Amino acid sequence: MEEFYRVLTLTGIGLYWVLVAGVTLRVVIKRRSVSVSMAWLMIIYILPVFGVIMYFLIGELNLGRKRGERADQMFEAYRGWFNQLHDCAAHVPDKMPTQIAHIDHLCTNRMDIPALGFNTLSLLTTPKGILDAIVDDIDNAQEHVRMEFYIWHPGGLADNVGRALMNAAQRGVIVEVLLDSAGSVSFFRSDWPKRLKLSGVNVVQALQVNPLRAFLRRLDLRLHRKIIAIDDTIAYTGSMNLVDPSCFKQSAGVGEWVDIMIRVKGPAVNVLAAIHAWDWEVETGIQSLPSHPECHIETLEELHPIQVVPSGPGMPHNLIQQVLGIAISRADKSVTITTPYFVPSEELLEVLRTVAQRGVKVKLIIPQKNDSIMVQWASRAYYAELLSAGVEIYEFHGGLLHTKSVVIDDTYCLVGTVNLDMRSLWLNFEVTLVVDDKAFTEEMVWLQRQYIDQSHRLDKAAWSNRSLTHRFLERAFFLFSPLL
């Protein structure tokens, strides 16, 4: 019997060694950031068995066989649809400002999405203003309401949107609502799905969480976009989920979430509507793409181009990070960034340091308290080298600053759903707008200054004297950056 147990033990050790060796080879041969590969290897070796299981669950970008095949089959059809926008009167490449032109070329070459001009934008910065505007536009919808959110949390003013959707469906408007299964778990446990469906609203769970299929599809792959398109003529996107902050995560101890949304009218709405259609078809297999792109052009004195940049499985890899890299690296005077979650890739971190070191004023505004303790400590692991490079870091104390924005030289900006973390840059379904509109950018500059007024600036000398405990926690949580 003793010999049996000895053989069993040696066999188990041998099998585990083969398993670890195999996973190690798989990590090494995958083409991705060296820092991410090294972090995964440390997790696998420091956390025996658990590390290997975690890698199988969330170590690779796996949309699932059915969705993956569907996305691959859809790509050329959508690329062809986007290509038609190049013939739209709103695409004026010879008049495109230089900074947008470079991004336009990238997005055109990788996905055939052009920058489109003659848009009008409104910056909405209060929850009531945002939700009231959405309800008003839904109440005036005549044909189609497309909506997708990461989180719909019932309660407060958010319920007004649900009632507006039911009223729209009852008067014959096609209403398609796509919600992330994990992010909107409280919604799907409420009576809202039943009420909406009885009223004729099409409600679909995106990326439904199923533990039984954990090894067949990455469970933490999430639909993080926030898009509303109404009659394909008005659209919303930005950082705010479909929540009333006064009723949302009140026990988290971080204060109310601080967000923005952008209301868009004009040709760029075409692209946002098509992105919703993409997500709808990936999930349901039903094509809801507008029959042909239309350019609703208002008479404007300035071009006001917008480049819509989507990302996610099935779409060109790394596109949003490339856009961010182009925009930040070409800054001449200033870069001001707001993000709730800051765990940047090595490439983006190097861009920020390099830009600051050549004399550009780089400001990073992040919340003082975060709803993710792991992210909060991992973020701080980057502070020392950023401060040494000359980056100004501000910690916002007026709530959980959830706005995702980048303003370049106070002349144009990037706004949308994208956090400066691994998850947004490489994993989730995201969308951002590159906006070259002087008046809109001035509003963003003003808003960012308001955020700075509610923040304290980190002092380089004081930060260098932080405790050993803090330094240990920073580095410990930094090791888990691939999971954040």
C-alpha positions as CSV (number, residue, x, y, z in Angstrom):
1,M,0.0,0.0,0.0
2,E,2.8,2.4,0.9
3,E,4.4,1.7,-2.5
4,F,1.0,2.5,-4.2
5,Y,0.8,5.9,-2.5
6,R,4.4,6.7,-3.4
7,V,3.7,5.9,-7.1
8,L,0.5,7.8,-7.0
9,T,2.3,10.9,-5.5
10,L,5.1,10.8,-8.0
11,T,2.5,10.4,-10.8
12,G,0.6,13.4,-9.6
13,I,3.8,15.5,-9.3
14,G,4.8,14.4,-12.8
15,L,1.4,15.2,-14.3
16,Y,1.4,18.6,-12.6
17,W,4.9,19.3,-13.9
18,V,3.7,18.4,-17.4
19,L,0.7,20.7,-17.0
20,V,2.7,23.6,-15.7
21,A,5.3,23.1,-18.5
22,G,2.6,23.1,-21.1
23,V,0.9,26.2,-19.8
24,T,4.3,27.9,-19.5
25,L,5.0,27.2,-23.2
26,R,1.5,28.4,-24.2
27,V,2.1,31.7,-22.3
28,V,5.5,32.2,-23.9
29,I,4.4,31.6,-27.5
30,K,1.4,33.9,-27.2
31,R,2.3,37.2,-28.9
32,R,1.5,39.8,-26.3
33,S,3.2,42.3,-23.9
34,V,6.2,40.8,-22.2
35,S,5.0,42.3,-18.9
36,V,1.7,40.5,-19.2
37,S,3.4,37.2,-20.0
38,M,5.8,37.6,-17.0
39,A,2.9,38.5,-14.7
40,W,1.0,35.3,-15.7
41,L,4.1,33.2,-15.2
42,M,4.5,34.5,-11.7
43,I,0.9,33.9,-10.9
44,I,1.2,30.3,-12.2
45,Y,4.3,29.6,-10.2
46,I,3.4,31.5,-7.0
47,L,-0.1,30.1,-6.8
48,P,0.2,26.3,-7.6
49,V,-2.9,24.7,-9.2
50,F,-5.0,27.9,-8.7
51,G,-2.7,29.9,-11.0
52,V,-3.1,27.3,-13.8
53,I,-6.9,27.2,-13.3
54,M,-7.0,31.0,-13.5
55,Y,-5.0,31.0,-16.7
56,F,-7.4,28.5,-18.3
57,L,-10.4,30.6,-17.2
58,I,-9.2,34.1,-18.1
59,G,-5.7,33.9,-19.5
60,E,-6.6,34.1,-23.2
61,L,-9.1,36.1,-25.2
62,N,-11.8,33.5,-26.0
63,L,-15.2,34.7,-27.1
64,G,-16.6,31.1,-27.4
65,R,-16.9,29.0,-30.6
66,K,-20.3,30.1,-31.7
67,R,-19.8,33.8,-31.1
68,G,-16.3,33.7,-32.4
69,E,-17.3,32.1,-35.7
70,R,-20.2,34.5,-36.1
71,A,-18.0,37.5,-35.5
72,D,-15.5,36.3,-38.1
73,Q,-18.3,35.8,-40.6
74,M,-19.8,39.2,-40.0
75,F,-16.6,41.2,-40.2
76,E,-16.4,41.6,-44.0
77,A,-20.1,42.5,-44.3
78,Y,-19.8,45.2,-41.7
79,R,-16.5,46.5,-43.1
80,G,-18.3,46.8,-46.5
81,W,-21.1,48.7,-44.8
82,F,-18.7,51.1,-43.1
83,N,-16.8,51.5,-46.4
84,Q,-20.0,53.1,-48.0
85,L,-19.5,56.0,-45.5
86,H,-16.4,57.1,-47.5
87,D,-18.8,58.2,-50.2
88,C,-20.9,60.2,-47.8
89,A,-20.7,64.0,-48.1
90,A,-19.7,64.1,-44.4
91,H,-16.4,62.5,-45.2
92,V,-14.1,65.3,-46.3
93,P,-10.5,63.9,-46.0
94,D,-8.9,66.9,-47.7
95,K,-10.3,69.2,-45.1
96,M,-9.6,67.0,-42.1
97,P,-7.5,68.5,-39.4
98,T,-4.0,66.9,-39.1
99,Q,-4.6,65.2,-35.7
100,I,-7.8,63.6,-36.8
101,A,-6.4,62.7,-40.3
102,H,-3.8,60.4,-38.8
103,I,-6.4,58.6,-36.7
104,D,-8.8,58.5,-39.7
105,H,-6.1,56.8,-41.8
106,L,-5.6,54.1,-39.1
107,C,-9.3,53.4,-38.6
108,T,-9.9,53.3,-42.3
109,N,-7.1,50.9,-43.0
110,R,-7.9,48.6,-40.2
111,M,-11.8,48.6,-40.2
112,D,-12.9,51.0,-43.0
113,I,-14.5,53.4,-40.5
114,P,-13.9,57.0,-41.6
115,A,-14.0,60.2,-39.6
116,L,-17.2,62.0,-40.4
117,G,-17.9,65.7,-40.1
118,F,-20.9,68.0,-39.7
119,N,-21.9,66.7,-36.3
120,T,-23.4,68.6,-33.3
121,L,-22.5,67.5,-29.8
122,S,-23.9,68.2,-26.3
123,L,-21.9,67.4,-23.2
124,L,-24.2,66.2,-20.4
125,T,-22.6,66.2,-16.9
126,T,-25.4,65.6,-14.4
127,P,-27.3,62.3,-13.8
128,K,-30.7,64.1,-14.0
129,G,-29.7,66.0,-17.1
130,I,-28.5,62.8,-18.8
131,L,-31.5,60.6,-17.9
132,D,-34.1,63.3,-18.7
133,A,-32.5,64.0,-22.1
134,I,-32.6,60.2,-22.9
135,V,-36.2,59.9,-21.9
136,D,-37.2,63.0,-24.0
137,D,-35.5,61.5,-27.1
138,I,-37.0,58.1,-26.5
139,D,-40.5,59.7,-26.1
140,N,-40.0,61.3,-29.6
141,A,-38.7,58.1,-31.2
142,Q,-40.7,57.0,-34.3
143,E,-39.0,53.9,-35.7
144,H,-36.1,52.4,-33.8
145,V,-34.4,52.6,-30.4
146,R,-31.1,50.7,-30.1
147,M,-29.6,50.5,-26.6
148,E,-26.7,48.7,-25.0
149,F,-25.1,49.1,-21.5
150,Y,-22.8,47.3,-19.2
151,I,-24.9,48.1,-16.2
152,W,-28.6,48.8,-15.9
153,H,-29.3,49.1,-12.2
154,P,-33.0,49.6,-11.3
155,G,-34.1,52.4,-9.1
156,G,-34.5,56.2,-9.0
157,L,-34.4,58.1,-12.3
158,A,-33.2,55.1,-14.2
159,D,-36.7,53.7,-14.0
160,N,-38.0,56.6,-16.1
161,V,-35.9,55.2,-19.0
162,G,-37.5,51.8,-18.6
163,R,-41.0,53.3,-18.7
164,A,-40.1,55.4,-21.8
165,L,-38.9,52.3,-23.6
166,M,-42.1,50.4,-22.8
167,N,-44.2,53.3,-24.0
168,A,-42.1,53.5,-27.2
169,A,-42.6,49.8,-27.9
170,Q,-46.3,50.0,-27.3
171,R,-46.7,52.7,-30.0
172,G,-44.9,50.5,-32.5
173,V,-41.2,51.5,-32.2
174,I,-38.7,48.7,-32.5
175,V,-36.8,48.7,-29.2
176,E,-33.6,46.5,-28.9
177,V,-31.9,46.5,-25.5
178,L,-28.6,44.6,-25.0
179,L,-27.2,44.4,-21.5
180,D,-24.1,42.7,-20.2
181,S,-25.2,39.7,-18.1
182,A,-22.7,40.2,-15.3
183,G,-22.8,44.0,-15.1
184,S,-26.6,44.0,-15.1
185,V,-27.2,41.1,-12.8
186,S,-29.5,43.2,-10.4
187,F,-31.6,44.2,-13.4
188,F,-32.1,40.6,-14.6
189,R,-33.0,39.5,-11.0
190,S,-35.7,42.2,-10.9
191,D,-39.1,42.3,-12.6
192,W,-38.0,44.7,-15.2
193,P,-37.1,42.1,-17.9
194,K,-40.6,40.6,-17.7
195,R,-42.3,44.0,-17.8
196,L,-40.2,45.2,-20.8
197,K,-40.8,42.0,-22.7
198,L,-44.6,42.1,-22.1
199,S,-44.5,45.7,-23.5
200,G,-42.8,44.5,-26.7
201,V,-39.2,45.5,-25.8
202,N,-36.5,43.1,-27.1
203,V,-34.2,42.5,-24.1
204,V,-31.2,40.3,-24.5
205,Q,-28.4,39.3,-22.1
206,A,-25.0,39.7,-23.6
207,L,-22.2,37.2,-22.8
208,Q,-24.4,35.3,-20.3
209,V,-22.4,33.9,-17.4
210,N,-22.5,30.1,-17.3
211,P,-20.0,28.4,-14.9
212,L,-20.5,25.1,-16.8
213,R,-18.9,26.7,-19.9
214,A,-16.1,28.5,-18.0
215,F,-13.4,26.6,-19.9
216,L,-15.0,27.2,-23.3
217,R,-15.4,31.0,-23.1
218,R,-13.6,33.6,-21.0
219,L,-16.1,34.6,-18.2
220,D,-14.7,38.0,-17.5
221,L,-15.0,39.1,-21.2
222,R,-17.6,41.9,-20.9
223,L,-19.8,44.2,-23.0
224,H,-18.6,47.5,-21.6
225,R,-20.1,49.8,-24.3
226,K,-22.7,52.4,-23.5
227,I,-24.6,53.3,-26.7
228,I,-28.1,54.6,-27.4
229,A,-29.1,55.3,-31.0
230,I,-32.6,56.7,-31.7
231,D,-34.0,56.5,-35.2
232,D,-30.4,56.4,-36.3
233,T,-30.3,60.2,-36.1
234,I,-29.5,60.8,-32.4
235,A,-27.0,58.9,-30.3
236,Y,-25.6,58.9,-26.8
237,T,-22.3,57.4,-25.6
238,G,-20.0,58.1,-22.7
239,S,-19.0,56.8,-19.3
240,M,-22.4,56.6,-17.5
241,N,-24.2,53.3,-17.1
242,L,-28.0,53.2,-17.0
243,V,-28.1,54.0,-13.2
244,D,-29.2,56.7,-10.9
245,P,-26.0,57.4,-8.8
246,S,-28.0,58.2,-5.8
247,C,-29.3,54.6,-5.8
248,F,-26.2,52.8,-7.0
249,K,-23.5,51.2,-4.9
250,Q,-24.2,53.4,-1.9
251,S,-22.5,50.9,0.4
252,A,-19.2,50.9,-1.5
253,G,-17.8,53.8,0.5
254,V,-16.5,55.7,-2.5
255,G,-19.3,58.3,-2.9
256,E,-21.5,58.8,-5.9
257,W,-20.2,57.9,-9.3
258,V,-19.3,61.0,-11.4
259,D,-19.9,60.5,-15.2
260,I,-20.6,62.2,-18.5
261,M,-22.6,61.4,-21.6
262,I,-22.3,62.9,-25.1
263,R,-25.4,63.5,-27.2
264,V,-24.6,63.3,-30.9
265,K,-26.5,64.4,-33.9
266,G,-25.2,64.0,-37.4
267,P,-23.4,61.4,-39.6
268,A,-21.4,59.9,-36.7
269,V,-24.7,58.4,-35.4
270,N,-24.5,56.0,-38.3
271,V,-21.4,54.4,-36.9
272,L,-22.7,54.1,-33.3
273,A,-25.9,52.5,-34.6
274,A,-23.9,50.0,-36.6
275,I,-21.8,49.1,-33.6
276,H,-24.9,48.3,-31.7
277,A,-26.1,46.2,-34.6
278,W,-22.7,44.4,-34.6
279,D,-23.1,43.5,-30.9
280,W,-26.7,42.5,-31.4
281,E,-25.9,40.1,-34.2
282,V,-22.9,38.6,-32.4
283,E,-25.2,37.8,-29.5
284,T,-28.4,36.8,-31.3
285,G,-27.4,35.9,-34.8
286,I,-30.1,38.4,-36.0
287,Q,-28.9,41.2,-38.3
288,S,-30.2,44.6,-37.3
289,L,-27.8,46.7,-39.4
290,P,-29.4,49.7,-41.0
291,S,-30.2,48.9,-44.6
292,H,-27.8,51.6,-45.9
293,P,-25.9,54.3,-44.2
294,E,-27.4,57.8,-44.5
295,C,-25.7,61.1,-43.8
296,H,-27.9,63.5,-41.9
297,I,-26.0,66.7,-42.5
298,E,-26.9,70.0,-40.9
299,T,-25.5,73.3,-42.3
300,L,-22.5,74.1,-40.1
301,E,-19.7,76.5,-40.5
302,E,-17.1,74.1,-39.2
303,L,-16.4,70.5,-40.0
304,H,-16.6,69.1,-36.4
305,P,-15.3,65.7,-37.4
306,I,-15.8,62.7,-35.1
307,Q,-13.9,59.4,-35.4
308,V,-15.7,56.5,-33.8
309,V,-13.3,53.8,-32.6
310,P,-14.7,50.5,-31.5
311,S,-12.8,47.6,-30.1
312,G,-13.5,44.1,-28.9
313,P,-13.2,40.4,-29.9
314,G,-13.8,40.0,-33.7
315,M,-12.7,43.6,-34.3
316,P,-9.2,44.7,-35.2
317,H,-6.9,44.0,-32.2
318,N,-5.4,46.8,-30.2
319,L,-7.2,49.6,-32.2
320,I,-8.1,51.8,-29.3
321,Q,-4.7,51.6,-27.7
322,Q,-3.2,52.5,-31.1
323,V,-5.5,55.6,-31.3
324,L,-4.6,56.6,-27.8
325,G,-0.9,56.2,-28.6
326,I,-1.1,58.4,-31.7
327,A,-3.1,61.1,-30.0
328,I,-0.9,61.3,-26.8
329,S,2.4,61.0,-28.6
330,R,1.6,63.8,-31.0
331,A,0.7,66.3,-28.2
332,D,2.6,69.6,-28.3
333,K,1.5,71.4,-25.1
334,S,-0.7,69.3,-22.8
335,V,-2.4,66.0,-22.2
336,T,-5.1,65.8,-19.5
337,I,-6.6,62.4,-18.7
338,T,-9.4,61.3,-16.4
339,T,-9.9,57.6,-15.7
340,P,-11.3,55.6,-12.8
341,Y,-9.1,52.6,-13.4
342,F,-5.4,53.1,-14.2
343,V,-3.5,50.0,-15.0
344,P,-1.9,50.9,-18.3
345,S,-0.1,48.6,-20.7
346,E,3.7,48.9,-20.9
347,E,3.3,50.6,-24.3
348,L,0.9,53.3,-23.1
349,L,3.0,53.9,-19.9
350,E,6.1,54.5,-22.1
351,V,4.1,57.0,-24.3
352,L,3.0,58.9,-21.2
353,R,6.5,59.1,-19.8
354,T,8.1,60.0,-23.0
355,V,5.6,62.8,-23.7
356,A,6.1,64.2,-20.2
357,Q,9.9,64.0,-20.5
358,R,9.9,66.1,-23.7
359,G,8.2,69.0,-21.9
360,V,4.5,68.4,-22.5
361,K,2.3,69.0,-19.4
362,V,0.7,65.7,-18.6
363,K,-2.0,65.6,-16.0
364,L,-3.6,62.4,-14.7
365,I,-6.9,62.7,-12.7
366,I,-8.1,59.5,-10.9
367,P,-10.4,58.9,-7.9
368,Q,-8.9,58.9,-4.5
369,K,-11.1,56.0,-3.5
370,N,-11.9,53.1,-5.8
371,D,-14.5,50.5,-5.8
372,S,-11.8,47.9,-6.6
373,I,-9.1,47.7,-3.9
374,M,-6.9,45.6,-6.2
375,V,-7.0,48.3,-8.9
376,Q,-6.4,51.1,-6.4
377,W,-3.2,49.5,-5.2
378,A,-2.0,48.3,-8.6
379,S,-2.5,51.9,-10.0
380,R,-0.2,53.3,-7.3
381,A,2.6,51.0,-8.5
382,Y,3.0,53.4,-11.5
383,Y,3.0,56.6,-9.6
384,A,6.7,56.8,-8.8
385,E,8.0,56.5,-12.3
386,L,5.2,58.8,-13.7
387,L,6.0,61.5,-11.1
388,S,9.8,61.1,-11.9
389,A,9.0,61.7,-15.5
390,G,7.1,64.9,-14.7
391,V,3.5,63.7,-14.9
392,E,1.2,65.6,-12.5
393,I,-1.1,63.2,-10.6
394,Y,-4.4,64.4,-9.0
395,E,-6.6,62.2,-6.7
396,F,-10.2,63.3,-7.0
397,H,-12.1,63.3,-3.7
398,G,-15.6,64.3,-4.9
399,G,-16.8,60.7,-5.4
400,L,-15.8,57.9,-7.8
401,L,-14.6,59.8,-10.8
402,H,-15.8,57.5,-13.6
403,T,-15.4,59.9,-16.6
404,K,-13.1,58.5,-19.3
405,S,-11.5,61.4,-21.2
406,V,-8.3,62.6,-22.8
407,V,-7.9,66.2,-23.9
408,I,-4.9,67.0,-26.2
409,D,-3.5,70.5,-26.4
410,D,-6.9,71.9,-25.3
411,T,-7.9,71.5,-29.0
412,Y,-9.4,68.0,-29.4
413,C,-10.4,65.1,-27.1
414,L,-11.2,61.5,-26.8
415,V,-14.3,60.5,-24.8
416,G,-16.1,57.2,-24.3
417,T,-16.2,54.0,-22.3
418,V,-12.5,53.2,-22.3
419,N,-10.5,53.0,-19.0
420,L,-6.8,53.1,-19.1
421,D,-6.4,49.5,-18.0
422,M,-5.6,46.1,-19.5
423,R,-9.3,45.1,-19.6
424,S,-10.5,48.0,-21.6
425,L,-7.5,48.2,-23.9
426,W,-7.3,44.5,-24.8
427,L,-10.3,42.6,-23.7
428,N,-13.8,44.2,-23.4
429,F,-16.2,45.5,-26.1
430,E,-15.5,49.3,-25.9
431,V,-16.1,52.5,-27.9
432,T,-14.5,55.9,-27.9
433,L,-15.0,59.1,-29.9
434,V,-12.2,61.2,-31.1
435,V,-13.8,64.7,-31.3
436,D,-12.3,67.7,-33.1
437,D,-14.9,70.4,-32.0
438,K,-13.5,73.5,-30.5
439,A,-16.6,74.5,-28.4
440,F,-17.1,70.9,-27.2
441,T,-13.4,70.5,-26.2
442,E,-13.5,73.8,-24.3
443,E,-16.4,72.3,-22.3
444,M,-14.2,69.3,-21.6
445,V,-11.3,71.5,-20.5
446,W,-13.6,73.4,-18.2
447,L,-15.0,70.1,-16.7
448,Q,-11.5,68.7,-16.2
449,R,-10.5,71.8,-14.3
450,Q,-13.5,71.4,-12.1
451,Y,-12.3,67.9,-11.3
452,I,-8.8,69.2,-10.5
453,D,-10.4,71.7,-8.1
454,Q,-11.9,68.8,-6.2
455,S,-8.6,66.9,-6.1
456,H,-5.3,67.0,-4.4
457,R,-2.0,66.9,-6.3
458,L,0.5,64.2,-5.2
459,D,3.9,65.5,-4.1
460,K,6.8,63.6,-5.5
461,A,8.9,64.0,-2.4
462,A,6.1,62.9,-0.1
463,W,5.3,60.0,-2.3
464,S,8.9,58.8,-2.2
465,N,8.5,58.6,1.6
466,R,5.5,56.3,1.7
467,S,5.7,53.3,4.0
468,L,7.2,49.9,3.2
469,T,3.7,48.4,3.7
470,H,2.3,50.6,1.0
471,R,5.2,49.7,-1.3
472,F,4.7,46.0,-0.7
473,L,0.9,46.2,-1.4
474,E,1.5,48.2,-4.6
475,R,3.9,45.6,-6.0
476,A,1.8,42.6,-4.7
477,F,-1.3,43.8,-6.5
478,F,0.7,44.9,-9.5
479,L,1.5,41.2,-10.1
480,F,-2.2,40.6,-10.7
481,S,-2.5,43.3,-13.4
482,P,-3.5,40.8,-16.1
483,L,-6.6,40.0,-14.0
484,L,-7.6,43.7,-13.5
